[in-house]
Amino acid sequence: MNHSTLTVLRKLARLPVAAALLGGAAVTLPSHADMRIQNAQLVEANGTPFIMRGVNVPHAWYTDKTAQTLIDIAARGANSVRLVLANGVRWTRTDEAAVRDLIAKCKAAKLIAVLEVHDTTGYGEQAGASSLDQAADYWVSIKNALIGQEDYVIVNIGNEPIGNGQAASLWIDGTKNAITKIRAAGIKNTIMVDGPTWGQDWQGVMKANAAQVFASDPLLNTVFSIHMYAVYGTDSSVSDYLAAFRAAQLPLVVGEFGNTFQGQPVAVNAILSLAQQYGIGYMPWSWSGNGGSDASLDMVNGFNGASLTAWGELAFNSANGITATAKRATIFTGSGPALPGVPAATATAGDASVALSWSAVSGATSYDVARALSYGGPFTNVATALTSTSYSDSGLTNNTTYFYVVSARNSAGATPSAVVSATPKSSSSGGGGGGSGACTLTVDGSNDWGSGQITRVSLANTGTSNVVDWTLSVTESNDFTVQNSWNASVTKAGRVLTLTPAAWNRTVAPGSTVEAGLQLAYSSGRPVAIAASAGSLGCAVTLK
């Protein structure tokens, strides 16, 4: 589904689906352990079929709503979720740190995550849309968030990636090349491929060429996704399309559909009943947040999980709906080990080095450490399979801030820590008060209620001499206003806050901590601290 009403109107064209049949026979699949395609069906690592019964969630446009939405969707019995991400071509880029967080939240809710780049919608017809090649570049750039999550995450290369009036080769070659690039980067997750012509494949290009696209995946681990809106207004149009993929023994899901589309009928009961009959996954569009003539596609009112719309009632509570037919993935319900808990990590700056330490996590068999030069990544592993709870990262550049994620791992998967950072300083450069690295700076914005938050900033002197006339800097990820503050004088420049002491707390004695607080308000995305420093002190930094 496109976020723009203007472009989404093009889906209304009721053009005949091409009669071309899918070519090629079923292919013998290679043997590998993760979630995969087997006998034209998506199966888990243990061979159990996984039939998606999920919901589309517009994360990229409503980032502050997603955490509660995942909880609410899972509570209604869904086993999966398709999350709208952005690669930065049309909408604000969903960075690697955000993707890691989304995966962790989906796993906590016991939902298989389908992640999609929405910027590709209508490419070739929609001005400014992203190409499939650009989408593939995005997946490669965040690959470290995906590798190791093969049992939990499906990579939907690009939403509705080709518009109307485009050559078939744009979809065929673009999809094959994107698959090749993603696999060459070491990404083994199941790939999902949307159809062309705004996802509805009304010219039958995907239907006719799915076999060769499937064969282009060296892992033979690709599932196709059809979006069913106004083109699929009759039971027979739904039945014919689903039957073609069954006959060709190729995997298919209905990745988006509605119960109506801007006043045009959609054969929704046929979609639900035939998907259940054939064991085909489906994911209705969408939880909430649609506007204008698409408002009827909201499944709940105003992101309120307790307030289903008529569409939500049908999608969840009908005989073939999500609640009655969804089965949780066995990786969340089986007898194997549970995922490790979240490690609490700290980073302490040294001379051209950063010392990392973290809490031991019950159930973890090893730990990985990943490093980046920005809060949002990309992160690259600098140490893997560690059995201790500390690691020293050396050979770094002084006065450069490094960001780290520590992941606790066992056979069920990995659970990442919050991002921590530190700025190495030369031991000869000195620094006020507590000296280089002899302090800890913590920024905690976890007390958040959706339109505002309390941000607590604390400076702990871990050295042997006083810290005097400290200056703290905090950079937030999104726009905000400062409603109130205490224990410090605060100035704001864009998204950067500067805190200086009051007369009574300008000196922090060894072993003491000073804490300041701010009340922030915001109307779009939640502000999250992405960088912080204490001037030349070289403090270890923890961002929460």
C-alpha positions as CSV (number, residue, x, y, z in Angstrom):
1,M,0.0,0.0,0.0
2,N,1.3,3.4,-0.9
3,H,1.3,6.2,1.7
4,S,0.2,8.7,-0.9
5,T,-3.4,8.7,-1.9
6,L,-2.6,10.1,-5.3
7,T,-0.4,7.3,-6.3
8,V,-2.5,4.6,-4.7
9,L,-5.5,5.7,-6.9
10,R,-3.7,4.0,-9.8
11,K,-4.6,0.6,-8.3
12,L,-8.2,1.2,-9.3
13,A,-7.6,0.3,-12.9
14,R,-9.6,-2.9,-13.4
15,L,-7.4,-4.4,-16.2
16,P,-7.5,-8.1,-17.1
17,V,-4.9,-10.3,-15.6
18,A,-2.7,-11.8,-18.3
19,A,-3.4,-15.5,-19.1
20,A,0.3,-16.4,-19.1
21,L,1.0,-19.5,-17.1
22,L,3.9,-19.9,-14.7
23,G,6.8,-21.6,-16.3
24,G,9.2,-24.2,-15.0
25,A,8.9,-27.1,-12.7
26,A,9.5,-27.5,-9.0
27,V,13.2,-27.3,-8.1
28,T,15.1,-29.5,-5.6
29,L,16.1,-27.3,-2.7
30,P,19.4,-27.1,-1.0
31,S,19.6,-28.2,2.6
32,H,20.2,-25.5,5.2
33,A,19.0,-24.9,8.7
34,D,17.1,-21.6,8.9
35,M,13.5,-20.6,8.0
36,R,13.3,-21.6,4.3
37,I,11.1,-22.6,1.4
38,Q,10.5,-26.4,1.2
39,N,8.1,-28.0,-1.3
40,A,6.7,-24.5,-2.2
41,Q,6.0,-23.7,1.4
42,L,7.6,-21.5,4.0
43,V,8.9,-23.7,6.9
44,E,10.8,-23.2,10.1
45,A,14.2,-24.6,10.7
46,N,12.6,-27.7,12.3
47,G,10.5,-28.3,9.1
48,T,7.2,-27.1,10.6
49,P,5.2,-25.1,8.0
50,F,4.7,-21.5,9.0
51,I,1.6,-19.9,7.6
52,M,1.6,-16.1,8.1
53,R,-1.4,-14.6,9.8
54,G,-0.1,-11.1,10.3
55,V,-0.8,-7.4,10.0
56,N,0.9,-4.5,8.1
57,V,2.2,-1.8,10.4
58,P,3.2,1.7,9.1
59,H,6.3,2.0,11.3
60,A,8.2,4.5,9.1
61,W,5.4,7.1,9.5
62,Y,4.4,6.4,13.1
63,T,7.6,5.3,14.8
64,D,6.3,6.2,18.2
65,K,3.3,3.9,17.9
66,T,5.0,0.6,16.9
67,A,6.1,-0.7,20.3
68,Q,2.5,-0.8,21.7
69,T,1.1,-1.9,18.3
70,L,3.3,-5.0,18.3
71,I,2.0,-6.0,21.7
72,D,-1.6,-5.4,20.7
73,I,-1.3,-7.3,17.4
74,A,0.2,-10.3,19.2
75,A,-2.5,-10.2,21.9
76,R,-5.1,-10.7,19.1
77,G,-3.4,-13.9,18.0
78,A,-1.3,-12.8,15.0
79,N,1.9,-14.7,14.4
80,S,3.7,-12.2,12.2
81,V,3.9,-8.5,11.3
82,R,5.0,-6.7,8.1
83,L,6.8,-3.5,9.1
84,V,7.1,-0.4,6.8
85,L,10.7,0.7,6.7
86,A,12.4,3.4,4.6
87,N,15.7,3.5,2.9
88,G,15.9,7.3,2.8
89,V,15.0,7.9,-0.8
90,R,11.4,9.1,-0.1
91,W,11.0,8.9,3.6
92,T,13.4,9.2,6.6
93,R,15.8,6.3,6.6
94,T,15.2,3.5,9.2
95,D,18.7,3.0,10.5
96,E,20.4,-0.2,11.6
97,A,19.9,0.6,15.3
98,A,16.2,1.0,14.8
99,V,16.0,-2.2,12.8
100,R,17.8,-4.1,15.6
101,D,15.3,-2.6,18.1
102,L,12.3,-3.6,15.9
103,I,13.5,-7.2,15.6
104,A,14.0,-7.4,19.3
105,K,10.5,-6.1,20.0
106,C,9.0,-8.5,17.4
107,K,10.8,-11.4,19.1
108,A,9.6,-10.3,22.5
109,A,6.0,-10.3,21.1
110,K,6.6,-13.7,19.5
111,L,6.0,-12.3,16.0
112,I,7.9,-13.3,12.9
113,A,9.0,-9.9,11.4
114,V,8.6,-9.2,7.7
115,L,10.7,-6.0,7.0
116,E,10.0,-4.0,3.8
117,V,11.4,-0.9,2.1
118,H,8.4,1.2,1.2
119,D,10.3,3.8,-0.9
120,T,10.2,1.5,-4.0
121,T,6.4,1.9,-4.4
122,G,5.5,2.5,-8.0
123,Y,9.0,2.9,-9.3
124,G,9.1,4.0,-12.9
125,E,5.7,5.7,-12.6
126,Q,5.9,7.3,-9.1
127,A,8.3,10.3,-9.2
128,G,11.2,10.0,-6.7
129,A,10.6,6.3,-5.9
130,S,13.5,4.1,-5.1
131,S,14.8,1.4,-7.4
132,L,15.1,-2.2,-6.4
133,D,18.9,-1.8,-6.6
134,Q,18.8,1.0,-4.1
135,A,16.6,-1.2,-1.8
136,A,19.2,-4.0,-2.1
137,D,21.9,-1.5,-1.1
138,Y,19.9,-0.6,2.0
139,W,19.6,-4.3,3.1
140,V,23.3,-4.8,2.5
141,S,24.1,-1.7,4.6
142,I,22.2,-3.1,7.6
143,K,23.1,-6.7,7.1
144,N,24.6,-7.1,10.5
145,A,21.1,-6.5,12.0
146,L,19.8,-9.4,9.8
147,I,22.5,-12.0,10.0
148,G,21.8,-14.4,12.8
149,Q,18.1,-13.6,12.7
150,E,17.2,-16.0,9.9
151,D,14.6,-17.8,12.0
152,Y,12.9,-14.6,12.9
153,V,13.1,-12.1,10.0
154,I,12.0,-12.2,6.4
155,V,13.4,-9.5,4.0
156,N,10.7,-8.1,1.8
157,I,13.1,-6.4,-0.8
158,G,10.7,-3.5,-1.8
159,N,7.1,-2.7,-1.6
160,E,5.1,-2.7,-4.9
161,P,8.4,-2.0,-6.7
162,I,7.2,-1.2,-10.2
163,G,4.4,1.1,-11.4
164,N,2.1,0.8,-14.4
165,G,3.3,1.1,-18.0
166,Q,6.8,-0.3,-17.4
167,A,8.7,-3.0,-19.3
168,A,8.4,-6.5,-17.8
169,S,12.2,-6.7,-17.7
170,L,12.3,-3.8,-15.1
171,W,10.7,-6.1,-12.6
172,I,12.3,-9.4,-13.7
173,D,15.9,-8.2,-14.0
174,G,15.6,-5.7,-11.1
175,T,14.3,-8.5,-8.8
176,K,16.9,-11.0,-9.9
177,N,19.8,-8.5,-9.5
178,A,18.6,-7.4,-6.1
179,I,18.4,-11.0,-4.9
180,T,21.9,-11.6,-6.2
181,K,23.3,-8.6,-4.4
182,I,21.6,-9.5,-1.1
183,R,22.9,-13.0,-1.2
184,A,26.4,-12.0,-2.1
185,A,26.5,-9.9,1.1
186,G,25.9,-13.0,3.2
187,I,22.2,-12.3,4.0
188,K,20.5,-15.8,4.2
189,N,17.1,-14.7,5.5
190,T,14.0,-15.8,3.5
191,I,13.4,-13.1,0.8
192,M,9.9,-11.9,-0.1
193,V,9.3,-10.4,-3.5
194,D,6.3,-8.1,-4.3
195,G,4.6,-8.1,-7.7
196,P,4.9,-5.3,-10.2
197,T,2.1,-2.8,-11.3
198,W,1.6,-1.5,-7.8
199,G,1.9,-5.0,-6.3
200,Q,-1.2,-6.3,-8.0
201,D,0.5,-8.0,-11.0
202,W,-2.5,-7.3,-13.2
203,Q,-0.4,-7.9,-16.3
204,G,0.7,-11.3,-14.9
205,V,4.5,-10.5,-15.1
206,M,5.2,-12.0,-11.8
207,K,2.9,-14.9,-12.4
208,A,4.6,-15.7,-15.7
209,N,8.2,-15.2,-14.5
210,A,8.2,-16.3,-10.9
211,A,10.0,-19.6,-11.7
212,Q,13.1,-17.9,-13.2
213,V,13.2,-15.4,-10.4
214,F,13.0,-18.2,-7.8
215,A,15.8,-20.1,-9.6
216,S,18.0,-17.0,-9.4
217,D,18.2,-17.2,-5.6
218,P,21.2,-19.5,-4.9
219,L,19.5,-20.5,-1.6
220,L,16.1,-21.1,-3.4
221,N,14.6,-19.3,-0.4
222,T,12.3,-16.7,-2.0
223,V,8.5,-16.3,-1.5
224,F,6.3,-14.2,-3.7
225,S,3.8,-11.7,-2.5
226,I,0.6,-10.5,-4.3
227,H,-1.3,-7.4,-3.1
228,M,-5.0,-7.8,-3.7
229,Y,-7.1,-4.6,-4.0
230,A,-9.5,-3.5,-6.7
231,V,-8.1,-5.8,-9.4
232,Y,-9.3,-8.7,-7.3
233,G,-13.0,-7.8,-7.0
234,T,-14.4,-11.2,-7.9
235,D,-13.9,-14.6,-6.3
236,S,-12.7,-16.1,-9.6
237,S,-9.9,-13.5,-9.9
238,V,-8.6,-14.4,-6.5
239,S,-9.0,-18.2,-7.1
240,D,-7.3,-18.0,-10.5
241,Y,-4.2,-16.2,-9.2
242,L,-3.7,-18.4,-6.2
243,A,-4.3,-21.6,-8.2
244,A,-1.6,-20.6,-10.8
245,F,1.1,-20.5,-8.1
246,R,-0.1,-23.8,-6.6
247,A,0.0,-25.5,-10.0
248,A,3.6,-24.2,-10.5
249,Q,4.6,-25.3,-7.0
250,L,5.9,-21.9,-6.1
251,P,5.5,-20.2,-2.7
252,L,3.0,-17.3,-2.4
253,V,1.5,-15.1,0.3
254,V,-1.1,-12.3,0.1
255,G,1.1,-9.6,1.4
256,E,-1.5,-6.8,1.4
257,F,-5.3,-6.7,0.9
258,G,-8.3,-4.8,2.1
259,N,-12.0,-5.4,2.4
260,T,-12.7,-2.6,0.0
261,F,-10.6,-0.1,-1.9
262,Q,-11.8,3.5,-2.2
263,G,-15.3,2.4,-2.9
264,Q,-14.3,-0.5,-5.2
265,P,-15.1,-4.1,-4.1
266,V,-12.4,-6.6,-3.0
267,A,-13.3,-10.3,-2.8
268,V,-12.0,-10.4,0.8
269,N,-14.0,-13.5,1.8
270,A,-12.5,-15.4,-1.1
271,I,-9.0,-14.3,0.0
272,L,-9.5,-15.4,3.5
273,S,-11.2,-18.7,2.8
274,L,-8.9,-19.8,-0.1
275,A,-5.8,-18.8,1.8
276,Q,-6.9,-21.0,4.7
277,Q,-7.9,-23.8,2.3
278,Y,-4.5,-23.7,0.5
279,G,-2.3,-22.9,3.5
280,I,-1.3,-19.5,2.1
281,G,-0.2,-16.7,4.4
282,Y,-1.9,-13.4,4.4
283,M,-1.3,-10.0,6.0
284,P,-4.1,-7.4,5.8
285,W,-3.4,-3.7,5.3
286,S,-3.2,-2.1,7.8
287,W,-3.3,-1.6,11.6
288,S,-4.0,2.1,11.7
289,G,-2.9,5.5,10.3
290,N,-4.5,5.5,6.9
291,G,-5.9,8.9,5.8
292,G,-8.5,10.3,3.5
293,S,-10.2,7.9,1.2
294,D,-8.0,5.1,2.6
295,A,-9.2,5.5,6.2
296,S,-11.6,2.6,5.8
297,L,-8.5,0.3,5.6
298,D,-7.7,1.0,9.3
299,M,-8.2,-2.2,11.4
300,V,-8.3,-0.3,14.7
301,N,-9.4,3.2,15.5
302,G,-6.6,5.6,16.3
303,F,-4.0,2.9,17.1
304,N,-6.2,1.7,19.9
305,G,-5.8,-2.1,20.0
306,A,-9.1,-2.4,22.0
307,S,-11.1,-0.6,19.3
308,L,-11.5,-2.7,16.1
309,T,-13.1,-1.2,13.0
310,A,-15.5,-3.2,10.8
311,W,-12.4,-4.2,8.7
312,G,-10.6,-5.2,11.8
313,E,-13.5,-7.3,13.0
314,L,-13.6,-9.2,9.7
315,A,-9.8,-9.7,9.5
316,F,-9.4,-10.9,13.0
317,N,-12.7,-12.4,14.1
318,S,-14.3,-14.0,11.0
319,A,-14.2,-17.8,10.6
320,N,-11.1,-17.7,8.5
321,G,-9.6,-14.6,10.2
322,I,-6.4,-14.2,12.1
323,T,-7.5,-15.1,15.6
324,A,-9.1,-18.4,14.5
325,T,-6.4,-19.6,12.1
326,A,-3.0,-18.3,13.3
327,K,-0.5,-20.6,14.8
328,R,2.5,-19.2,16.6
329,A,5.9,-20.1,15.2
330,T,7.4,-23.1,17.0
331,I,10.6,-21.2,17.6
332,F,8.6,-19.3,20.2
333,T,6.7,-22.2,21.6
334,G,9.0,-25.2,21.2
335,S,11.0,-27.0,23.9
336,G,14.3,-25.4,22.8
337,P,16.1,-22.7,24.8
338,A,14.5,-19.3,25.2
339,L,16.3,-16.2,23.8
340,P,18.8,-14.7,26.1
341,G,17.9,-11.6,28.1
342,V,19.1,-8.1,27.3
343,P,22.7,-7.5,28.4
344,A,23.4,-4.2,30.2
345,A,26.5,-2.8,28.6
346,T,28.8,0.1,29.4
347,A,31.7,1.6,27.4
348,T,34.6,3.4,29.1
349,A,37.1,5.5,27.1
350,G,40.8,5.0,27.3
351,D,43.8,6.2,25.2
352,A,43.0,5.0,21.7
353,S,40.8,2.3,23.2
354,V,37.4,1.6,24.6
355,A,36.8,-0.9,27.4
356,L,33.4,-2.6,27.2
357,S,31.8,-4.6,30.0
358,W,28.3,-6.0,30.4
359,S,26.2,-8.0,32.7
360,A,26.1,-11.8,32.4
361,V,22.8,-12.9,30.9
362,S,21.1,-16.2,31.9
363,G,20.9,-18.6,29.1
364,A,23.6,-16.9,27.0
365,T,26.4,-19.1,25.6
366,S,28.4,-16.4,24.1
367,Y,28.5,-12.6,23.3
368,D,29.2,-10.6,20.2
369,V,30.5,-7.0,20.1
370,A,29.6,-4.7,17.1
371,R,31.0,-1.2,16.5
372,A,29.8,1.8,14.5
373,L,30.8,5.4,13.9
374,S,27.3,6.7,14.4
375,Y,24.4,5.8,16.6
376,G,22.3,4.4,13.7
377,G,25.1,2.2,12.3
378,P,26.0,0.4,10.2
379,F,27.5,-1.8,12.9
380,T,30.3,-4.3,12.2
381,N,31.3,-7.1,14.5
382,V,34.7,-6.6,16.1
383,A,34.5,-9.6,18.4
384,T,32.3,-12.8,18.3
385,A,31.8,-15.9,20.4
386,L,33.1,-14.2,23.5
387,T,32.6,-16.1,26.8
388,S,33.7,-13.4,29.1
389,T,31.7,-10.2,30.0
390,S,34.3,-7.7,28.9
391,Y,36.2,-6.7,25.8
392,S,38.9,-4.1,25.1
393,D,38.7,-2.5,21.6
394,S,42.1,-1.0,20.8
395,G,43.8,0.8,17.9
396,L,41.1,3.4,17.8
397,T,41.4,7.1,16.9
398,N,41.4,9.5,19.8
399,N,38.7,12.2,19.9
400,T,36.4,10.0,17.8
401,T,33.2,8.7,19.3
402,Y,32.5,5.0,18.8
403,F,29.2,3.3,19.3
404,Y,28.8,-0.3,20.4
405,V,26.1,-3.0,20.7
406,V,26.7,-6.2,22.7
407,S,24.6,-9.2,21.8
408,A,23.9,-12.1,24.0
409,R,23.6,-15.3,21.9
410,N,22.5,-18.9,22.2
411,S,21.1,-21.5,19.9
412,A,17.7,-19.7,19.8
413,G,19.2,-16.5,18.5
414,A,20.7,-13.2,19.8
415,T,19.4,-10.3,21.9
416,P,21.2,-6.9,21.5
417,S,22.0,-4.4,24.2
418,A,21.1,-0.7,24.0
419,V,23.7,1.3,22.1
420,V,26.5,2.6,24.2
421,S,29.3,5.0,23.2
422,A,32.7,6.4,24.3
423,T,35.2,8.8,23.0
424,P,38.9,7.8,23.4
425,K,41.3,10.5,24.6
426,S,45.0,10.7,24.8
427,S,46.3,10.1,28.3
428,S,48.6,13.1,27.9
429,S,45.8,15.5,27.0
430,G,44.5,15.8,30.6
431,G,41.0,17.1,30.9
432,G,39.1,18.9,33.6
433,G,38.6,17.5,37.1
434,G,38.3,13.7,37.0
435,G,40.7,13.4,34.0
436,S,40.3,11.3,30.9
437,G,37.8,8.6,31.2
438,A,37.4,9.1,35.0
439,C,33.6,9.7,34.8
440,T,30.4,8.1,33.5
441,L,27.7,10.0,31.6
442,T,24.2,8.5,31.4
443,V,21.3,9.8,29.4
444,D,18.0,8.0,30.2
445,G,14.9,9.0,28.2
446,S,12.9,5.8,28.9
447,N,10.2,7.6,30.8
448,D,8.2,8.4,27.7
449,W,4.4,8.6,27.1
450,G,4.1,9.0,23.4
451,S,4.0,12.8,23.2
452,G,6.6,13.7,25.8
453,Q,9.3,12.3,28.1
454,I,11.4,12.9,31.1
455,T,15.1,12.8,30.2
456,R,17.5,12.3,33.0
457,V,21.2,13.2,32.5
458,S,23.6,12.1,35.2
459,L,27.4,12.6,35.5
460,A,29.3,10.3,37.9
461,N,32.8,11.2,39.0
462,T,34.7,7.9,39.1
463,G,38.1,9.6,39.4
464,T,40.2,10.8,42.3
465,S,39.9,14.6,41.9
466,N,37.0,17.1,41.6
467,V,35.2,17.7,38.3
468,V,34.5,21.4,38.2
469,D,32.3,23.5,35.9
470,W,31.1,20.6,33.8
471,T,29.4,21.0,30.4
472,L,27.3,18.2,29.0
473,S,26.0,17.8,25.4
474,V,23.2,15.6,24.3
475,T,22.0,15.1,20.7
476,E,18.5,13.8,20.1
477,S,17.3,11.8,17.1
478,N,14.1,13.8,16.4
479,D,12.6,17.3,16.9
480,F,11.4,18.4,20.3
481,T,10.7,21.3,22.6
482,V,12.0,21.7,26.2
483,Q,9.0,22.2,28.5
484,N,10.9,22.3,31.8
485,S,14.4,21.5,33.3
486,W,16.0,21.3,36.7
487,N,19.4,21.1,38.3
488,A,21.1,22.6,35.3
489,S,20.9,25.6,32.8
490,V,19.8,24.2,29.4
491,T,20.3,25.7,25.9
492,K,19.0,24.2,22.7
493,A,20.3,24.4,19.2
494,G,18.3,22.3,16.8
495,R,18.4,18.8,18.3
496,V,21.4,19.4,20.5
497,L,21.0,20.2,24.2
498,T,23.8,21.8,26.2
499,L,23.7,21.5,30.0
500,T,25.8,23.6,32.4
501,P,25.7,23.6,36.2
502,A,24.0,25.7,38.7
503,A,26.2,27.5,41.3
504,W,25.5,24.8,43.9
505,N,26.4,21.7,41.8
506,R,29.3,23.0,39.7
507,T,31.7,20.7,41.6
508,V,31.3,17.0,41.5
509,A,33.5,15.3,44.1
510,P,35.1,11.9,43.6
511,G,32.6,9.2,44.1
512,S,29.7,11.6,43.7
513,T,27.0,12.0,41.0
514,V,25.1,15.0,39.8
515,E,21.8,14.5,38.0
516,A,19.8,17.0,35.8
517,G,16.4,16.5,34.3
518,L,14.4,17.8,31.4
519,Q,10.8,17.5,30.3
520,L,10.5,17.2,26.5
521,A,7.5,17.4,24.2
522,Y,7.2,16.2,20.6
523,S,4.6,15.7,17.9
524,S,6.3,13.4,15.4
525,G,8.9,10.7,16.1
526,R,10.0,10.1,19.6
527,P,13.4,11.8,20.4
528,V,16.1,9.3,21.4
529,A,19.5,10.3,22.6
530,I,22.0,9.3,19.8
531,A,25.2,11.0,21.2
532,A,26.4,12.6,24.4
533,S,29.6,13.9,25.7
534,A,31.1,15.7,28.7
535,G,33.5,18.1,27.0
536,S,37.1,17.0,27.3
537,L,36.4,14.6,30.2
538,G,36.2,11.6,28.0
539,C,33.5,10.0,30.1
540,A,32.1,6.5,29.4
541,V,28.6,7.2,27.9
542,T,25.4,5.1,28.3
543,L,22.3,6.0,26.3
544,K,19.0,4.6,27.3
